[in-house]
């Protein structure tokens, strides 16, 4: 993801995906929420921070994160 985050291409794709579902469906509502989240990130000028967050999602889990996952009944991947 680029530092100059622009949501338009992703929003266009989300709109195309949403047309595959009825407006009252959970899928449509999830896509709509994702679109609103992208607009919020853009409007609040958090694009750079968002890009950094996404890149950090590939980092290995910390011991604290693994402990949290176990505490809610999930087993982290090795």
ABEGO torsion letter per residue (X at the ends): XBABBBAAAAAAAAAAAAAABBAABAAAAAAAAAAAAAAAAAAAGAAAAAAAAAAAAABBBBAAAAAAAAAAGBBBBX
